[in-house]
Amino acid sequence: MPSIDKAIDGWVQRWRERVDLPLRVCWGVGGGEPARCWDLGTFDAPRVVITVRDAAALTALLDPSLDSLGEAYVEGRIDVDGDIDDVLAMAHTLVRRAAEGGTAQPTLLQRMVQGFTHSRKLDREAIQYHYDVSNAFYAEWLDPAMVYSCAYFEHGDEDLATAQTKKIDHILTKIRLQPGQTLLDIGCGWGALVLRAAQRFGARCVGITLSQAQYELARERVAAAGLADRIEIRLQDYRDVEGTFDRITSVGMFEHVGLKHLADYFRLVRARLAPDGWAMNHGITTTDPGDGETPYGGGRFIDKYVFPHGELPHIATVLRTMQEGGLEPFDVENLRRHYARTLQCWSATFEAKRERLRAMVPERIWRIWRVYLAGCAWAFEHDQIALYQVLCRPAGRSAQELPWSRRWIYEDEAPTPA
């Protein structure tokens, strides 16, 4: 197809004048004809090879953005060979230089509030789309406790399982959880936090999730641990919870709430929290002060393929809406570096088990998760997104009730369970 060869020739020539990348692009459409390849740099062997499978996918290269490249890969219009970290580095170089040079259409660097609808039905469907791939799939690349959120590397040399346990203990120590107190965990996942809260801290817990797969396995784990008298797992929307709790945790859940609904979300947390209670919100934020998405189309890819209707606020928006919801932010900690390391661990395990995982799910799902994990590791590493833990309590309480220092947050000893 001479016209396609000519288009690629021109594209390669323009890029060669600007960059020297160990990248090879091949055009192979089958039919018995050998693929034709172009090199974007001078090298002995390419570190990444992109094979274009159909003409429609050429726009992903001629006008690159993270969402167009990601979509072409997920849909099988291009194949990519090479170390996943090299692949991400090449992709970011292409989209960044394209945006700087004006060779790409303007990317959505700042998305103002879209006003996504967040009904109970749509939120349930979005959660089940993401989390109900299969428990076995997640178990292959998560730690044994299946903690699907940012770990806490206290010293930086911990293995993932240790860092995930330390993250849970860090949260439960921050909220000053005591034996016999009641704890609500909003978005409980597969139950790791409530299990730890009951076993080590002696709490009585309720964990809620909208994922059927998580609900079933979490209940099995609670029963196997002999803690059914202390832990209740519910398949329930956070808006339907009643009663009050001494402590409330929300880990990796508020990203699904929606920017326009954050104040209402925190208002509900305040309504469920005892007057002298403490709450912890642990969640991903954008680093764009205007609540914009991640740059170069990364946010659009995630919304389309990974987290439908997900929206990331800036930490300033989190603190403002938390105060509007009747909660006083007390301690704020940025764990961006920790999430970069967590995702690097997940991605490395995913790559090590890539063929086994590929056989467990449809090819499209495997490709989504492969690029998602590696892409998020990159985004956290390069300050495109962040992760904050915000400790809060009901607003208007006396300042005399507050601790004088943060030393208690880092105490090693948990209270003796009742």
Contacts in CASP RR format, 6 or more apart in sequence:
PFRMAT RR
TARGET T0000
AUTHOR 0000-0000-0000
METHOD contacts of the structure
MODEL  1
MPSIDKAIDGWVQRWRERVDLPLRVCWGVGGGEPARCWDLGTFDAPRVVI
TVRDAAALTALLDPSLDSLGEAYVEGRIDVDGDIDDVLAMAHTLVRRAAE
GGTAQPTLLQRMVQGFTHSRKLDREAIQYHYDVSNAFYAEWLDPAMVYSC
AYFEHGDEDLATAQTKKIDHILTKIRLQPGQTLLDIGCGWGALVLRAAQR
FGARCVGITLSQAQYELARERVAAAGLADRIEIRLQDYRDVEGTFDRITS
VGMFEHVGLKHLADYFRLVRARLAPDGWAMNHGITTTDPGDGETPYGGGR
FIDKYVFPHGELPHIATVLRTMQEGGLEPFDVENLRRHYARTLQCWSATF
EAKRERLRAMVPERIWRIWRVYLAGCAWAFEHDQIALYQVLCRPAGRSAQ
ELPWSRRWIYEDEAPTPA
1 29 0 8 1.000
1 55 0 8 1.000
4 27 0 8 1.000
4 55 0 8 1.000
4 58 0 8 1.000
5 27 0 8 1.000
5 36 0 8 1.000
7 58 0 8 1.000
7 62 0 8 1.000
8 25 0 8 1.000
8 27 0 8 1.000
8 38 0 8 1.000
8 58 0 8 1.000
8 61 0 8 1.000
9 38 0 8 1.000
11 61 0 8 1.000
11 62 0 8 1.000
12 25 0 8 1.000
12 38 0 8 1.000
12 39 0 8 1.000
12 40 0 8 1.000
14 103 0 8 1.000
15 21 0 8 1.000
15 40 0 8 1.000
16 40 0 8 1.000
16 41 0 8 1.000
18 97 0 8 1.000
19 40 0 8 1.000
19 41 0 8 1.000
19 93 0 8 1.000
19 97 0 8 1.000
20 40 0 8 1.000
20 41 0 8 1.000
20 42 0 8 1.000
21 40 0 8 1.000
21 41 0 8 1.000
21 90 0 8 1.000
21 93 0 8 1.000
22 41 0 8 1.000
22 43 0 8 1.000
22 45 0 8 1.000
22 46 0 8 1.000
22 47 0 8 1.000
22 48 0 8 1.000
22 86 0 8 1.000
23 39 0 8 1.000
23 40 0 8 1.000
23 41 0 8 1.000
23 46 0 8 1.000
23 47 0 8 1.000
23 48 0 8 1.000
23 49 0 8 1.000
23 50 0 8 1.000
23 90 0 8 1.000
24 37 0 8 1.000
24 38 0 8 1.000
24 39 0 8 1.000
24 40 0 8 1.000
24 46 0 8 1.000
24 48 0 8 1.000
24 49 0 8 1.000
24 50 0 8 1.000
25 37 0 8 1.000
25 38 0 8 1.000
25 40 0 8 1.000
25 49 0 8 1.000
25 50 0 8 1.000
25 51 0 8 1.000
25 52 0 8 1.000
25 61 0 8 1.000
26 35 0 8 1.000
26 36 0 8 1.000
26 37 0 8 1.000
26 38 0 8 1.000
26 49 0 8 1.000
26 50 0 8 1.000
26 51 0 8 1.000
26 52 0 8 1.000
27 35 0 8 1.000
27 36 0 8 1.000
27 37 0 8 1.000
27 51 0 8 1.000
27 52 0 8 1.000
28 35 0 8 1.000
28 36 0 8 1.000
28 51 0 8 1.000
28 52 0 8 1.000
28 53 0 8 1.000
29 53 0 8 1.000
29 54 0 8 1.000
29 55 0 8 1.000
35 51 0 8 1.000
37 49 0 8 1.000
39 46 0 8 1.000
47 82 0 8 1.000
47 83 0 8 1.000
47 86 0 8 1.000
47 90 0 8 1.000
48 80 0 8 1.000
48 81 0 8 1.000
48 82 0 8 1.000
48 83 0 8 1.000
48 86 0 8 1.000
48 87 0 8 1.000
48 90 0 8 1.000
49 80 0 8 1.000
49 81 0 8 1.000
49 82 0 8 1.000
50 61 0 8 1.000
50 78 0 8 1.000
50 79 0 8 1.000
50 80 0 8 1.000
51 78 0 8 1.000
51 79 0 8 1.000
51 80 0 8 1.000
51 81 0 8 1.000
52 58 0 8 1.000
52 61 0 8 1.000
52 77 0 8 1.000
52 78 0 8 1.000
53 76 0 8 1.000
53 77 0 8 1.000
53 78 0 8 1.000
53 79 0 8 1.000
54 77 0 8 1.000
56 77 0 8 1.000
57 72 0 8 1.000
57 77 0 8 1.000
57 78 0 8 1.000
59 68 0 8 1.000
60 68 0 8 1.000
60 69 0 8 1.000
60 70 0 8 1.000
60 71 0 8 1.000
60 72 0 8 1.000
60 77 0 8 1.000
60 78 0 8 1.000
61 69 0 8 1.000
61 94 0 8 1.000
63 98 0 8 1.000
63 103 0 8 1.000
63 104 0 8 1.000
63 105 0 8 1.000
64 91 0 8 1.000
64 94 0 8 1.000
64 95 0 8 1.000
64 98 0 8 1.000
64 104 0 8 1.000
65 95 0 8 1.000
65 98 0 8 1.000
65 104 0 8 1.000
65 105 0 8 1.000
65 107 0 8 1.000
65 296 0 8 1.000
65 297 0 8 1.000
65 298 0 8 1.000
65 300 0 8 1.000
66 91 0 8 1.000
66 92 0 8 1.000
66 95 0 8 1.000
66 296 0 8 1.000
66 297 0 8 1.000
66 298 0 8 1.000
66 299 0 8 1.000
66 300 0 8 1.000
66 301 0 8 1.000
67 297 0 8 1.000
67 298 0 8 1.000
67 299 0 8 1.000
67 300 0 8 1.000
67 301 0 8 1.000
67 304 0 8 1.000
69 78 0 8 1.000
69 91 0 8 1.000
69 94 0 8 1.000
69 95 0 8 1.000
70 301 0 8 1.000
70 371 0 8 1.000
71 77 0 8 1.000
71 301 0 8 1.000
71 304 0 8 1.000
71 305 0 8 1.000
72 78 0 8 1.000
73 79 0 8 1.000
73 80 0 8 1.000
73 367 0 8 1.000
73 371 0 8 1.000
74 305 0 8 1.000
74 364 0 8 1.000
74 367 0 8 1.000
74 368 0 8 1.000
74 371 0 8 1.000
75 364 0 8 1.000
76 363 0 8 1.000
76 364 0 8 1.000
76 367 0 8 1.000
80 87 0 8 1.000
84 347 0 8 1.000
84 351 0 8 1.000
84 370 0 8 1.000
84 374 0 8 1.000
85 374 0 8 1.000
87 374 0 8 1.000
88 374 0 8 1.000
88 375 0 8 1.000
88 377 0 8 1.000
88 378 0 8 1.000
92 296 0 8 1.000
92 378 0 8 1.000
95 104 0 8 1.000
95 107 0 8 1.000
95 296 0 8 1.000
95 297 0 8 1.000
96 296 0 8 1.000
98 104 0 8 1.000
99 106 0 8 1.000
99 107 0 8 1.000
99 296 0 8 1.000
107 295 0 8 1.000
107 296 0 8 1.000
107 297 0 8 1.000
108 293 0 8 1.000
108 297 0 8 1.000
108 300 0 8 1.000
109 288 0 8 1.000
109 292 0 8 1.000
109 295 0 8 1.000
109 296 0 8 1.000
110 288 0 8 1.000
110 290 0 8 1.000
110 292 0 8 1.000
110 293 0 8 1.000
111 291 0 8 1.000
111 292 0 8 1.000
111 293 0 8 1.000
112 290 0 8 1.000
112 291 0 8 1.000
112 292 0 8 1.000
113 259 0 8 1.000
113 260 0 8 1.000
113 291 0 8 1.000
113 311 0 8 1.000
114 311 0 8 1.000
115 258 0 8 1.000
115 259 0 8 1.000
115 260 0 8 1.000
116 258 0 8 1.000
116 260 0 8 1.000
116 309 0 8 1.000
116 310 0 8 1.000
116 311 0 8 1.000
117 309 0 8 1.000
118 256 0 8 1.000
118 257 0 8 1.000
118 258 0 8 1.000
118 261 0 8 1.000
118 309 0 8 1.000
120 237 0 8 1.000
120 239 0 8 1.000
120 240 0 8 1.000
122 309 0 8 1.000
123 210 0 8 1.000
123 237 0 8 1.000
123 256 0 8 1.000
123 309 0 8 1.000
124 210 0 8 1.000
124 237 0 8 1.000
125 308 0 8 1.000
126 256 0 8 1.000
126 307 0 8 1.000
126 308 0 8 1.000
126 309 0 8 1.000
126 310 0 8 1.000
127 209 0 8 1.000
127 210 0 8 1.000
127 211 0 8 1.000
127 256 0 8 1.000
128 210 0 8 1.000
128 211 0 8 1.000
128 212 0 8 1.000
129 308 0 8 1.000
130 306 0 8 1.000
130 307 0 8 1.000
130 308 0 8 1.000
131 189 0 8 1.000
131 209 0 8 1.000
131 211 0 8 1.000
131 213 0 8 1.000
131 214 0 8 1.000
132 211 0 8 1.000
132 212 0 8 1.000
132 213 0 8 1.000
132 214 0 8 1.000
133 361 0 8 1.000
133 365 0 8 1.000
133 369 0 8 1.000
134 213 0 8 1.000
134 360 0 8 1.000
134 361 0 8 1.000
135 146 0 8 1.000
135 190 0 8 1.000
135 213 0 8 1.000
135 214 0 8 1.000
135 217 0 8 1.000
136 360 0 8 1.000
137 357 0 8 1.000
137 360 0 8 1.000
137 361 0 8 1.000
138 146 0 8 1.000
138 148 0 8 1.000
138 190 0 8 1.000
139 146 0 8 1.000
140 349 0 8 1.000
140 350 0 8 1.000
140 353 0 8 1.000
140 356 0 8 1.000
140 357 0 8 1.000
140 360 0 8 1.000
141 346 0 8 1.000
141 349 0 8 1.000
141 350 0 8 1.000
141 353 0 8 1.000
141 357 0 8 1.000
141 373 0 8 1.000
142 148 0 8 1.000
142 346 0 8 1.000
143 151 0 8 1.000
143 160 0 8 1.000
143 161 0 8 1.000
143 164 0 8 1.000
144 161 0 8 1.000
145 161 0 8 1.000
145 164 0 8 1.000
145 165 0 8 1.000
145 190 0 8 1.000
145 192 0 8 1.000
145 195 0 8 1.000
146 189 0 8 1.000
146 190 0 8 1.000
146 192 0 8 1.000
146 217 0 8 1.000
147 164 0 8 1.000
147 167 0 8 1.000
147 168 0 8 1.000
147 190 0 8 1.000
147 192 0 8 1.000
147 193 0 8 1.000
148 189 0 8 1.000
148 190 0 8 1.000
149 167 0 8 1.000
149 251 0 8 1.000
149 252 0 8 1.000
149 282 0 8 1.000
149 283 0 8 1.000
149 342 0 8 1.000
150 167 0 8 1.000
150 282 0 8 1.000
150 283 0 8 1.000
150 335 0 8 1.000
150 338 0 8 1.000
150 339 0 8 1.000
150 342 0 8 1.000
150 387 0 8 1.000
151 158 0 8 1.000
151 160 0 8 1.000
151 163 0 8 1.000
151 164 0 8 1.000
151 166 0 8 1.000
151 167 0 8 1.000
151 338 0 8 1.000
151 339 0 8 1.000
151 341 0 8 1.000
151 342 0 8 1.000
151 345 0 8 1.000
152 163 0 8 1.000
152 164 0 8 1.000
152 166 0 8 1.000
152 167 0 8 1.000
152 170 0 8 1.000
152 335 0 8 1.000
152 338 0 8 1.000
153 163 0 8 1.000
153 166 0 8 1.000
153 338 0 8 1.000
153 341 0 8 1.000
154 163 0 8 1.000
154 166 0 8 1.000
154 170 0 8 1.000
156 163 0 8 1.000
156 341 0 8 1.000
158 166 0 8 1.000
160 342 0 8 1.000
160 345 0 8 1.000
160 346 0 8 1.000
163 338 0 8 1.000
163 341 0 8 1.000
163 342 0 8 1.000
164 192 0 8 1.000
165 196 0 8 1.000
167 338 0 8 1.000
168 192 0 8 1.000
168 193 0 8 1.000
168 196 0 8 1.000
168 197 0 8 1.000
169 196 0 8 1.000
169 200 0 8 1.000
169 414 0 8 1.000
170 389 0 8 1.000
170 409 0 8 1.000
171 193 0 8 1.000
171 249 0 8 1.000
171 251 0 8 1.000
171 280 0 8 1.000
171 282 0 8 1.000
171 389 0 8 1.000
172 193 0 8 1.000
172 196 0 8 1.000
172 197 0 8 1.000
172 200 0 8 1.000
172 201 0 8 1.000
172 249 0 8 1.000
172 414 0 8 1.000
173 408 0 8 1.000
173 409 0 8 1.000
173 410 0 8 1.000
173 411 0 8 1.000
173 414 0 8 1.000
174 278 0 8 1.000
174 280 0 8 1.000
174 331 0 8 1.000
174 389 0 8 1.000
174 391 0 8 1.000
174 409 0 8 1.000
175 247 0 8 1.000
175 249 0 8 1.000
175 278 0 8 1.000
175 279 0 8 1.000
175 280 0 8 1.000
175 391 0 8 1.000
176 247 0 8 1.000
176 278 0 8 1.000
176 408 0 8 1.000
177 183 0 8 1.000
177 197 0 8 1.000
177 201 0 8 1.000
177 203 0 8 1.000
177 247 0 8 1.000
177 415 0 8 1.000
178 201 0 8 1.000
178 203 0 8 1.000
178 246 0 8 1.000
178 415 0 8 1.000
179 201 0 8 1.000
179 202 0 8 1.000
179 203 0 8 1.000
179 415 0 8 1.000
179 416 0 8 1.000
179 417 0 8 1.000
179 418 0 8 1.000
180 202 0 8 1.000
180 203 0 8 1.000
180 204 0 8 1.000
180 418 0 8 1.000
181 203 0 8 1.000
181 204 0 8 1.000
181 246 0 8 1.000
181 247 0 8 1.000
182 203 0 8 1.000
182 204 0 8 1.000
182 205 0 8 1.000
182 206 0 8 1.000
182 244 0 8 1.000
182 245 0 8 1.000
182 246 0 8 1.000
182 247 0 8 1.000
183 194 0 8 1.000
183 197 0 8 1.000
183 203 0 8 1.000
183 204 0 8 1.000
183 205 0 8 1.000
183 206 0 8 1.000
183 245 0 8 1.000
183 246 0 8 1.000
183 247 0 8 1.000
183 248 0 8 1.000
183 249 0 8 1.000
184 205 0 8 1.000
184 206 0 8 1.000
184 207 0 8 1.000
184 208 0 8 1.000
184 241 0 8 1.000
184 245 0 8 1.000
184 247 0 8 1.000
184 248 0 8 1.000
184 249 0 8 1.000
184 272 0 8 1.000
185 191 0 8 1.000
185 193 0 8 1.000
185 194 0 8 1.000
185 197 0 8 1.000
185 205 0 8 1.000
185 206 0 8 1.000
185 207 0 8 1.000
185 208 0 8 1.000
185 248 0 8 1.000
185 249 0 8 1.000
185 250 0 8 1.000
185 251 0 8 1.000
186 207 0 8 1.000
186 208 0 8 1.000
186 238 0 8 1.000
186 241 0 8 1.000
186 248 0 8 1.000
186 249 0 8 1.000
186 250 0 8 1.000
186 253 0 8 1.000
186 269 0 8 1.000
187 207 0 8 1.000
187 208 0 8 1.000
187 209 0 8 1.000
187 210 0 8 1.000
187 238 0 8 1.000
187 250 0 8 1.000
187 251 0 8 1.000
187 252 0 8 1.000
187 253 0 8 1.000
188 194 0 8 1.000
188 207 0 8 1.000
188 208 0 8 1.000
188 209 0 8 1.000
188 214 0 8 1.000
188 218 0 8 1.000
188 233 0 8 1.000
189 209 0 8 1.000
189 211 0 8 1.000
189 214 0 8 1.000
189 218 0 8 1.000
190 214 0 8 1.000
190 217 0 8 1.000
190 218 0 8 1.000
190 221 0 8 1.000
191 207 0 8 1.000
191 214 0 8 1.000
191 218 0 8 1.000
191 221 0 8 1.000
191 222 0 8 1.000
191 233 0 8 1.000
193 249 0 8 1.000
193 251 0 8 1.000
194 205 0 8 1.000
194 206 0 8 1.000
194 207 0 8 1.000
194 218 0 8 1.000
194 222 0 8 1.000
194 231 0 8 1.000
194 233 0 8 1.000
195 221 0 8 1.000
195 222 0 8 1.000
195 225 0 8 1.000
195 227 0 8 1.000
195 231 0 8 1.000
197 203 0 8 1.000
197 205 0 8 1.000
198 204 0 8 1.000
198 205 0 8 1.000
198 225 0 8 1.000
198 227 0 8 1.000
198 230 0 8 1.000
198 231 0 8 1.000
199 225 0 8 1.000
199 227 0 8 1.000
199 417 0 8 1.000
200 414 0 8 1.000
200 417 0 8 1.000
201 414 0 8 1.000
201 415 0 8 1.000
201 417 0 8 1.000
202 230 0 8 1.000
202 415 0 8 1.000
202 417 0 8 1.000
202 418 0 8 1.000
203 230 0 8 1.000
203 247 0 8 1.000
204 230 0 8 1.000
204 231 0 8 1.000
205 230 0 8 1.000
205 231 0 8 1.000
205 232 0 8 1.000
206 231 0 8 1.000
206 232 0 8 1.000
206 233 0 8 1.000
206 234 0 8 1.000
206 241 0 8 1.000
206 245 0 8 1.000
207 218 0 8 1.000
207 231 0 8 1.000
207 232 0 8 1.000
207 233 0 8 1.000
207 234 0 8 1.000
208 233 0 8 1.000
208 234 0 8 1.000
208 235 0 8 1.000
208 236 0 8 1.000
208 237 0 8 1.000
208 238 0 8 1.000
208 241 0 8 1.000
209 215 0 8 1.000
209 218 0 8 1.000
209 233 0 8 1.000
209 234 0 8 1.000
209 235 0 8 1.000
209 236 0 8 1.000
210 235 0 8 1.000
210 236 0 8 1.000
210 237 0 8 1.000
212 235 0 8 1.000
215 233 0 8 1.000
215 234 0 8 1.000
215 235 0 8 1.000
218 233 0 8 1.000
219 233 0 8 1.000
222 228 0 8 1.000
222 231 0 8 1.000
222 233 0 8 1.000
238 253 0 8 1.000
238 265 0 8 1.000
238 268 0 8 1.000
239 268 0 8 1.000
241 268 0 8 1.000
241 272 0 8 1.000
243 272 0 8 1.000
244 272 0 8 1.000
244 273 0 8 1.000
244 274 0 8 1.000
245 272 0 8 1.000
245 273 0 8 1.000
245 274 0 8 1.000
246 274 0 8 1.000
246 276 0 8 1.000
246 277 0 8 1.000
247 277 0 8 1.000
247 278 0 8 1.000
247 279 0 8 1.000
247 280 0 8 1.000
248 269 0 8 1.000
248 272 0 8 1.000
248 273 0 8 1.000
248 278 0 8 1.000
248 279 0 8 1.000
248 280 0 8 1.000
249 279 0 8 1.000
249 280 0 8 1.000
249 282 0 8 1.000
250 269 0 8 1.000
250 279 0 8 1.000
250 280 0 8 1.000
250 281 0 8 1.000
250 282 0 8 1.000
250 283 0 8 1.000
251 280 0 8 1.000
251 282 0 8 1.000
251 283 0 8 1.000
252 282 0 8 1.000
252 283 0 8 1.000
252 284 0 8 1.000
253 283 0 8 1.000
254 262 0 8 1.000
254 265 0 8 1.000
254 281 0 8 1.000
254 283 0 8 1.000
255 283 0 8 1.000
255 284 0 8 1.000
255 307 0 8 1.000
255 310 0 8 1.000
255 311 0 8 1.000
255 312 0 8 1.000
256 307 0 8 1.000
256 309 0 8 1.000
256 310 0 8 1.000
257 265 0 8 1.000
257 311 0 8 1.000
258 309 0 8 1.000
258 310 0 8 1.000
258 311 0 8 1.000
259 291 0 8 1.000
259 311 0 8 1.000
259 313 0 8 1.000
259 317 0 8 1.000
262 313 0 8 1.000
262 317 0 8 1.000
262 318 0 8 1.000
262 321 0 8 1.000
262 322 0 8 1.000
263 321 0 8 1.000
263 324 0 8 1.000
263 325 0 8 1.000
264 325 0 8 1.000
265 321 0 8 1.000
266 281 0 8 1.000
266 321 0 8 1.000
266 322 0 8 1.000
266 324 0 8 1.000
266 325 0 8 1.000
266 326 0 8 1.000
266 327 0 8 1.000
267 324 0 8 1.000
267 325 0 8 1.000
267 326 0 8 1.000
269 279 0 8 1.000
269 281 0 8 1.000
269 325 0 8 1.000
269 327 0 8 1.000
270 325 0 8 1.000
270 326 0 8 1.000
270 327 0 8 1.000
270 394 0 8 1.000
270 395 0 8 1.000
273 279 0 8 1.000
273 327 0 8 1.000
273 393 0 8 1.000
273 394 0 8 1.000
275 394 0 8 1.000
275 397 0 8 1.000
276 393 0 8 1.000
276 394 0 8 1.000
276 397 0 8 1.000
276 401 0 8 1.000
277 393 0 8 1.000
277 394 0 8 1.000
278 330 0 8 1.000
278 391 0 8 1.000
278 392 0 8 1.000
278 393 0 8 1.000
279 327 0 8 1.000
279 391 0 8 1.000
279 392 0 8 1.000
279 393 0 8 1.000
280 389 0 8 1.000
280 390 0 8 1.000
280 391 0 8 1.000
280 392 0 8 1.000
281 318 0 8 1.000
281 322 0 8 1.000
281 388 0 8 1.000
281 389 0 8 1.000
281 390 0 8 1.000
281 392 0 8 1.000
282 387 0 8 1.000
282 388 0 8 1.000
282 389 0 8 1.000
282 390 0 8 1.000
283 387 0 8 1.000
283 388 0 8 1.000
283 389 0 8 1.000
284 312 0 8 1.000
284 339 0 8 1.000
284 385 0 8 1.000
284 386 0 8 1.000
284 387 0 8 1.000
285 312 0 8 1.000
285 313 0 8 1.000
285 314 0 8 1.000
285 315 0 8 1.000
285 318 0 8 1.000
285 385 0 8 1.000
285 386 0 8 1.000
285 387 0 8 1.000
285 388 0 8 1.000
286 292 0 8 1.000
286 293 0 8 1.000
286 294 0 8 1.000
286 312 0 8 1.000
286 313 0 8 1.000
286 314 0 8 1.000
286 385 0 8 1.000
286 386 0 8 1.000
287 314 0 8 1.000
287 383 0 8 1.000
287 384 0 8 1.000
287 385 0 8 1.000
287 386 0 8 1.000
288 314 0 8 1.000
289 314 0 8 1.000
289 316 0 8 1.000
290 314 0 8 1.000
290 317 0 8 1.000
291 311 0 8 1.000
291 312 0 8 1.000
291 313 0 8 1.000
291 314 0 8 1.000
291 317 0 8 1.000
292 312 0 8 1.000
292 314 0 8 1.000
293 299 0 8 1.000
293 300 0 8 1.000
293 303 0 8 1.000
293 312 0 8 1.000
294 302 0 8 1.000
294 312 0 8 1.000
294 379 0 8 1.000
294 384 0 8 1.000
294 385 0 8 1.000
295 384 0 8 1.000
298 379 0 8 1.000
302 310 0 8 1.000
302 372 0 8 1.000
303 309 0 8 1.000
303 310 0 8 1.000
305 368 0 8 1.000
305 372 0 8 1.000
306 368 0 8 1.000
306 372 0 8 1.000
312 385 0 8 1.000
313 321 0 8 1.000
315 332 0 8 1.000
315 334 0 8 1.000
315 386 0 8 1.000
315 388 0 8 1.000
318 388 0 8 1.000
318 390 0 8 1.000
319 329 0 8 1.000
319 332 0 8 1.000
319 390 0 8 1.000
322 329 0 8 1.000
322 390 0 8 1.000
322 392 0 8 1.000
323 329 0 8 1.000
323 395 0 8 1.000
325 395 0 8 1.000
326 394 0 8 1.000
326 395 0 8 1.000
327 392 0 8 1.000
327 393 0 8 1.000
327 394 0 8 1.000
327 395 0 8 1.000
328 392 0 8 1.000
328 393 0 8 1.000
328 394 0 8 1.000
328 395 0 8 1.000
328 396 0 8 1.000
328 397 0 8 1.000
329 390 0 8 1.000
329 391 0 8 1.000
329 392 0 8 1.000
330 391 0 8 1.000
330 392 0 8 1.000
330 393 0 8 1.000
330 402 0 8 1.000
331 389 0 8 1.000
331 390 0 8 1.000
331 391 0 8 1.000
331 406 0 8 1.000
331 409 0 8 1.000
332 388 0 8 1.000
332 389 0 8 1.000
332 390 0 8 1.000
332 391 0 8 1.000
333 388 0 8 1.000
333 389 0 8 1.000
334 386 0 8 1.000
334 387 0 8 1.000
334 388 0 8 1.000
335 387 0 8 1.000
335 388 0 8 1.000
335 389 0 8 1.000
336 380 0 8 1.000
336 383 0 8 1.000
336 385 0 8 1.000
336 386 0 8 1.000
336 387 0 8 1.000
337 380 0 8 1.000
338 387 0 8 1.000
339 380 0 8 1.000
339 386 0 8 1.000
339 387 0 8 1.000
340 377 0 8 1.000
340 380 0 8 1.000
340 381 0 8 1.000
343 373 0 8 1.000
343 374 0 8 1.000
343 375 0 8 1.000
343 376 0 8 1.000
343 377 0 8 1.000
343 380 0 8 1.000
344 377 0 8 1.000
346 373 0 8 1.000
346 377 0 8 1.000
347 373 0 8 1.000
347 374 0 8 1.000
347 377 0 8 1.000
350 357 0 8 1.000
350 369 0 8 1.000
350 370 0 8 1.000
350 373 0 8 1.000
351 370 0 8 1.000
354 366 0 8 1.000
354 370 0 8 1.000
357 366 0 8 1.000
357 369 0 8 1.000
358 366 0 8 1.000
360 366 0 8 1.000
361 369 0 8 1.000
376 385 0 8 1.000
378 384 0 8 1.000
379 385 0 8 1.000
380 386 0 8 1.000
380 387 0 8 1.000
END
